[in-house]
Amino acid sequence: MTSTVPTAQTFGSEDSDGADVVPGHRQFRRTARRNQPSADSTTRGIISRADRGRKSVRASLISMNGLLLIGLIGLGLGPMLWLAKAAITPTQDTLRTPLALFPHGIDWENLSAAWNDIHISLYFGNTAILAVGAWAIQILVATTGGYLLSILRPSYARVLEVMVLSTLFIPAVVLLVPLYLTILNPPLTGTSMINTYWAVWLPAGANAFNILLVKRFFDSLPREVFEAASTDGAGPFRIFWSLVLPMSKPILGVVSVFAVINSWKDFLWPLLVLPNPQLQPLSVRLPSIQSTTELDVFLAALAISTLIPVMLFIVFQKMFLNSAGLGGALKG
């Protein structure tokens, strides 16, 4: 006695694409297709697709977007473009017709006078030295502090983290006097740090925000990698240098951007601890010479001091933007 094996045709009919299905399977597939989001639902906005197809609506949208783009460009680049124009414009033209475009010609001598007479190169060098030193100190303190709190985690790590966090609630103005007295008479060396770059570098390293930011990033790193390295005989310093730092490029970029920007625009603290004009950065020196400098030369000095960081940003914009978004960060 032979038995017949039921085929798909026995249980149901053939689907539209030629595949044999069992009863109810076709209805299930139709229900699933209806429940899937369509392209219209994912791209739906205030204006429907039918209205977008109308010429009048499309022209209105293009006009509004164009006006918005022009307005944003004007607000963002307008002051910088005006400063660039005023840097090569005589003082009388700037005062009488500030928005006119070179009514009496261009005065290129403003740039040379700002560079040679005001010594912008000297103050820019001081600013760069302060920024690089502050960046190095902040990177060192933030990475080692975050490594201690997140990966090494000694028994007192929780208490230390709370103490670091509590410093964020203290206003910076309150710390000016005790910090100045500490720089004036350091407890270990006893030699005053006034008129030295260390007076700016060392306080910049005591940044609790950077430590907690790096610590939070280190918490997301995979612990299996560190455990495997420790099993292979790697010590804490080897793990920190060979594993943690290469995996932390995104957060290092974020801290670097914050450190450089804060150091570049800092005014009050360098003014207090660097009274020597030969050591002062641009943020301190330019306001002090405003009253004794011609307006056109002073504006040229401002343009030069602004142009340099803008050029640096244009060159390293990819790194800055990726770092600000934590691009390429590892997920544990």
C-alpha positions in Angstrom: 0.0 0.0 0.0 1.5 3.3 -1.0 0.9 6.6 0.8 0.6 9.8 -1.0 2.6 12.8 0.3 0.4 15.9 0.4 1.7 18.8 -1.7 1.2 22.5 -1.4 -1.5 22.3 -4.1 -3.5 20.0 -1.7 -3.6 22.6 1.1 -4.0 25.8 -0.8 -3.8 27.6 -4.1 -0.8 29.2 -5.8 0.2 32.7 -4.8 0.5 35.6 -7.3 4.3 35.2 -7.5 4.1 31.5 -8.2 4.9 30.2 -4.7 2.6 27.6 -3.2 1.2 28.6 0.1 -1.0 27.0 2.8 -4.4 28.3 3.6 -4.3 31.6 5.6 -0.7 32.3 4.7 -1.8 34.7 1.9 -4.0 36.6 4.3 -1.2 36.8 6.8 1.2 38.2 4.2 -1.4 40.8 3.1 -1.9 41.9 6.8 1.9 42.2 7.2 2.1 44.3 4.1 -0.6 46.7 5.3 1.1 47.0 8.7 4.5 48.0 7.2 5.1 51.7 7.1 4.9 53.2 3.7 7.3 55.7 2.2 4.7 58.4 2.4 4.3 57.9 6.2 8.1 58.1 6.8 8.5 61.3 4.8 5.2 63.0 5.8 5.5 66.6 6.8 3.3 69.7 7.3 2.8 70.0 3.5 1.5 66.9 1.7 3.1 65.4 -1.3 0.2 66.5 -3.5 0.6 70.1 -2.4 4.4 69.9 -2.9 3.7 69.0 -6.5 1.9 72.3 -7.2 4.2 74.9 -8.7 3.0 77.8 -6.5 3.6 75.8 -3.3 7.0 74.6 -4.5 8.1 78.1 -5.5 7.0 79.5 -2.1 9.0 76.8 -0.3 12.1 77.5 -2.3 11.8 81.2 -1.7 11.4 80.8 2.0 14.3 78.4 2.3 16.5 80.8 0.2 15.6 83.7 2.4 16.2 81.7 5.6 19.6 80.6 4.2 20.6 84.2 3.3 19.5 85.4 6.8 21.6 82.8 8.5 24.6 83.6 6.4 24.1 87.3 7.1 23.9 86.8 10.8 26.8 84.4 10.9 29.2 85.9 8.5 28.1 89.5 8.5 30.1 90.7 11.5 33.2 88.9 10.3 32.9 90.3 6.8 32.4 93.8 8.1 35.5 93.4 10.3 37.5 92.2 7.4 36.4 95.3 5.4 37.0 97.7 8.2 40.5 96.3 8.7 41.6 97.7 5.3 39.4 100.9 5.5 40.7 104.3 6.7 39.3 105.4 10.1 37.3 108.3 8.7 35.5 106.1 6.3 34.7 103.6 9.0 33.3 106.4 11.3 31.3 108.3 8.6 30.0 105.5 6.4 30.5 102.2 8.3 28.5 100.2 5.8 29.9 101.7 2.6 32.3 99.6 0.5 35.6 101.4 0.3 34.4 104.9 -0.5 37.9 106.3 -0.6 39.9 103.2 -1.5 41.7 100.5 0.4 44.4 101.1 3.0 46.7 98.0 3.2 49.0 99.8 5.6 46.6 99.0 8.5 47.6 95.3 8.4 51.3 95.9 8.3 51.0 98.5 11.1 49.0 96.1 13.2 51.5 93.3 12.7 54.6 95.3 13.3 53.6 98.2 15.6 51.2 96.4 17.8 53.2 93.1 17.7 50.3 90.8 17.0 52.8 88.0 16.2 54.2 88.2 19.8 50.7 88.1 21.4 49.5 85.4 19.1 52.6 83.3 20.1 51.8 83.8 23.7 48.2 82.7 23.1 49.3 79.6 21.3 51.7 78.7 24.1 49.0 79.1 26.7 46.5 77.1 24.6 48.9 74.2 23.9 50.0 74.0 27.6 46.5 74.2 28.9 45.4 71.5 26.4 48.2 69.2 27.5 47.5 69.6 31.2 43.8 69.1 30.8 44.2 66.0 28.6 46.6 64.5 31.2 44.4 65.2 34.2 41.2 64.2 32.5 42.4 60.9 31.1 44.2 59.8 34.2 41.4 60.9 36.5 38.8 59.2 34.3 40.9 56.0 34.1 41.2 55.9 37.9 37.4 56.5 38.5 36.1 54.3 35.7 38.5 51.4 35.1 40.8 51.0 38.1 38.1 51.9 40.6 39.8 51.7 44.0 37.7 51.4 47.1 37.5 55.2 47.5 36.5 55.9 43.9 32.9 56.7 44.7 33.8 59.2 47.4 36.4 60.8 45.1 33.9 61.1 42.3 31.4 62.8 44.6 34.1 65.2 45.7 35.0 66.0 42.0 31.4 66.5 41.2 30.8 68.8 44.1 33.4 71.3 42.7 31.1 72.0 39.8 28.7 73.8 42.1 31.2 76.3 43.4 31.2 79.6 41.4 34.4 80.3 39.7 34.5 83.9 41.1 34.6 82.5 44.6 37.8 80.6 43.8 39.7 83.6 42.4 41.2 84.9 45.7 42.3 81.5 47.1 43.6 80.4 43.7 45.6 83.6 43.3 47.1 83.3 46.8 48.1 79.7 46.0 49.8 80.8 42.8 51.5 83.6 44.6 52.9 81.3 47.2 52.7 77.6 46.2 52.7 75.2 49.1 55.5 72.9 47.7 58.0 75.1 45.9 57.4 78.4 47.7 58.4 80.3 44.5 55.8 82.6 43.1 54.4 81.6 39.7 53.2 85.1 38.8 54.4 86.0 35.3 54.9 82.4 34.3 52.8 80.2 32.0 52.5 77.7 34.8 50.1 80.1 36.6 47.7 79.6 33.7 48.4 75.9 32.9 48.0 74.3 36.3 44.7 75.9 37.2 43.3 74.9 33.8 44.0 71.3 34.5 41.7 71.3 37.5 38.6 70.9 35.4 36.0 68.6 37.0 33.8 68.7 33.9 36.4 67.1 31.7 37.2 64.4 34.3 33.6 63.4 34.6 33.1 63.6 30.8 36.0 61.3 30.1 35.0 59.0 33.0 31.5 58.6 31.5 33.1 57.7 28.1 35.4 55.2 29.7 32.4 53.5 31.4 31.1 52.5 27.9 34.4 50.8 26.8 34.3 47.0 26.7 35.7 45.5 29.9 36.4 42.2 28.1 39.3 43.8 26.3 40.9 45.0 29.6 40.4 41.7 31.3 42.0 39.8 28.4 45.0 42.2 28.4 45.3 41.8 32.2 45.3 38.0 31.8 48.1 38.3 29.3 50.2 40.2 31.8 49.6 43.8 30.8 49.8 46.2 33.7 47.6 49.3 34.4 49.9 51.7 32.6 50.2 49.4 29.6 46.4 49.0 29.4 46.0 52.8 29.7 48.5 53.6 27.0 48.0 50.8 24.5 44.2 50.2 24.9 42.3 53.0 26.6 43.9 56.0 24.8 43.6 54.5 21.2 40.0 53.7 21.9 39.2 57.1 23.2 40.0 59.3 20.3 36.4 60.8 20.1 36.3 62.0 23.7 39.9 63.2 23.4 38.8 65.4 20.5 35.9 66.8 22.5 38.2 67.7 25.5 40.7 69.2 23.1 38.2 71.4 21.5 36.9 72.6 24.8 40.4 73.2 26.2 41.6 75.2 23.2 38.5 77.3 23.0 38.4 78.1 26.7 42.1 79.0 26.8 41.8 81.2 23.6 39.0 83.3 25.0 40.0 83.4 28.7 40.5 87.0 29.9 40.3 87.5 33.6 42.7 84.9 34.9 45.6 85.7 32.5 45.1 89.4 33.3 45.6 88.6 37.0 48.6 86.3 36.8 50.4 87.7 33.8 50.9 91.5 34.4 53.9 91.5 32.1 52.7 92.7 28.7 55.3 90.6 27.0 53.6 87.4 28.3 50.0 88.4 27.8 47.8 86.7 25.2 45.6 88.4 22.6 42.5 88.3 24.7 44.2 90.4 27.4 46.5 92.7 25.3 44.1 93.9 22.6 41.6 95.5 25.0 44.4 97.2 26.9 45.8 98.9 23.7 42.5 100.0 22.4 42.6 103.5 23.9 46.1 104.2 22.5 45.7 102.8 19.0 44.1 104.2 15.8 40.7 102.7 15.1 41.7 101.3 11.7 44.9 99.7 13.0 43.0 98.3 16.0 40.4 96.8 13.7 43.1 95.3 11.6 44.6 93.8 14.7 41.2 92.3 15.6 40.8 90.9 12.1 44.2 89.2 12.2 43.6 87.7 15.6 40.2 86.4 14.4 41.5 85.1 11.1 44.0 82.8 12.6 41.6 80.6 14.6 39.1 80.6 11.7 41.8 79.3 9.4 42.7 76.6 12.0 39.0 75.6 12.3 38.7 75.3 8.5 41.8 73.1 8.3 40.7 70.8 11.2 36.9 71.2 10.8 36.4 67.5 10.1 38.2 66.5 13.3 36.3 69.1 15.3 32.9 68.2 14.0 33.5 64.4 14.4 34.7 64.9 17.9 31.8 67.1 18.9 29.4 64.4 17.8 31.5 61.6 19.3 31.8 60.1 15.8 33.2 56.6 15.8 32.8 56.0 19.5 32.8 52.4 20.7 29.8 50.9 22.3 30.2 48.3 24.9 
